[in-house]
Amino acid sequence: MSEEPCQCPDCLRFYREHDRLIREFPTLRQQQEVNWAALQSFRTLCGRVLEDLQKKLNSKSSDQSEDNCQNLTIEKKDKSITQVISDLENINAHLYSIEALMERIFDVKVPDEVEDTFREVAGELAPDPLNIDRLRLNRLLHQTPDLPDK
């Protein structure tokens, strides 16, 4: 197994996002807040989509019962929607569990000196990718076209 990090587009996008989150939220408190907000937005979005799918499924089933129409393609579609609803309900259940665990994270407070250490380490872990020195170094070491030629 290779020691090199994966270079597929999905992993590269993950690495960039990972580094961006460290750069933009370099303290414990900021990481707590951004993770809480991400969890809440995920729950909100999943919950709203789940409600919409349930409404659509309920309206289709009431329309079908009124028409007494038993079309096979409609039944297959309803089964796939039912499966998606079940999957989203499972996701929401997991998100509630994660929320309960994350609430414990907010019990931790650190002194300003430790927050400063967070900032320092964040700068080492994910330096600014647009820093001109880093771009030059990348170009020299990896011969990547980070800087446009003039």
Contacts in CASP RR format, 6 or more apart in sequence:
PFRMAT RR
TARGET T0000
AUTHOR 0000-0000-0000
METHOD contacts of the structure
MODEL  1
MSEEPCQCPDCLRFYREHDRLIREFPTLRQQQEVNWAALQSFRTLCGRVL
EDLQKKLNSKSSDQSEDNCQNLTIEKKDKSITQVISDLENINAHLYSIEA
LMERIFDVKVPDEVEDTFREVAGELAPDPLNIDRLRLNRLLHQTPDLPDK
5 11 0 8 1.000
5 15 0 8 1.000
16 129 0 8 1.000
18 126 0 8 1.000
19 125 0 8 1.000
19 126 0 8 1.000
19 129 0 8 1.000
20 126 0 8 1.000
21 31 0 8 1.000
21 34 0 8 1.000
22 122 0 8 1.000
22 123 0 8 1.000
22 125 0 8 1.000
22 126 0 8 1.000
23 122 0 8 1.000
23 123 0 8 1.000
23 126 0 8 1.000
23 127 0 8 1.000
23 128 0 8 1.000
24 30 0 8 1.000
25 31 0 8 1.000
25 33 0 8 1.000
25 34 0 8 1.000
26 118 0 8 1.000
26 119 0 8 1.000
26 122 0 8 1.000
26 123 0 8 1.000
27 115 0 8 1.000
27 118 0 8 1.000
27 119 0 8 1.000
27 122 0 8 1.000
28 108 0 8 1.000
28 110 0 8 1.000
28 114 0 8 1.000
28 115 0 8 1.000
28 118 0 8 1.000
29 115 0 8 1.000
31 118 0 8 1.000
32 105 0 8 1.000
32 106 0 8 1.000
32 108 0 8 1.000
35 102 0 8 1.000
35 105 0 8 1.000
36 102 0 8 1.000
36 106 0 8 1.000
39 95 0 8 1.000
39 98 0 8 1.000
39 99 0 8 1.000
39 102 0 8 1.000
40 99 0 8 1.000
42 95 0 8 1.000
43 92 0 8 1.000
43 95 0 8 1.000
43 96 0 8 1.000
43 99 0 8 1.000
46 88 0 8 1.000
46 91 0 8 1.000
46 92 0 8 1.000
46 95 0 8 1.000
47 88 0 8 1.000
47 92 0 8 1.000
49 88 0 8 1.000
50 85 0 8 1.000
50 88 0 8 1.000
50 89 0 8 1.000
50 92 0 8 1.000
53 81 0 8 1.000
53 84 0 8 1.000
53 85 0 8 1.000
53 88 0 8 1.000
54 85 0 8 1.000
56 81 0 8 1.000
57 78 0 8 1.000
57 81 0 8 1.000
57 82 0 8 1.000
57 85 0 8 1.000
60 74 0 8 1.000
60 78 0 8 1.000
61 78 0 8 1.000
64 70 0 8 1.000
64 74 0 8 1.000
110 118 0 8 1.000
127 134 0 8 1.000
128 134 0 8 1.000
129 135 0 8 1.000
135 146 0 8 1.000
135 147 0 8 1.000
136 146 0 8 1.000
136 147 0 8 1.000
138 144 0 8 1.000
138 146 0 8 1.000
139 145 0 8 1.000
139 146 0 8 1.000
139 147 0 8 1.000
END
